[in-house]
Amino acid sequence: MSKIAFIGPKSLVAPLSTTGIEPFPAETSAEGEKALAQITRTTDFGLLFITERLAEELTAQLQQTKLTYLPLPDHRGTTGFFTNELKDLIKRATGA
């Protein structure tokens, strides 16, 4: 069974370790990049939750992985990144 990872601020990801989600604390894009590299070194992870702000900064690296990732808003609120990604995906799927 695949594991689930979460990259985001320590205050957000730390409590999730009790749920079976593996936390990867990252406050900056450099820390997020290191966490993503650590996650992709194995094939254990099948799903990645990542904060929208980090996902925006790591878009190129995320697209190169085979992971399914879901950007989520952090404690500061949404950036609109996930909404734009979803709209683009729908456009590509429908050919509109």
Sequence and secondary structure as in RCSB ss.txt:
>XXXX:A:sequence
MSKIAFIGPKSLVAPLSTTGIEPFPAETSAEGEKALAQITRTTDFGLLFITERLAEELTAQLQQTKLTYLPLPDH
RGTTGFFTNELKDLIKRATGA
>XXXX:A:secstr
  EEEEEE HHHHGGGGGGT EEEE SSHHHHHHHHHHHHTSS EEEEEEEHHHHHHTHHHHHHSS EEEEE BT
TB  SHHHHHHHHHHHHHHT 
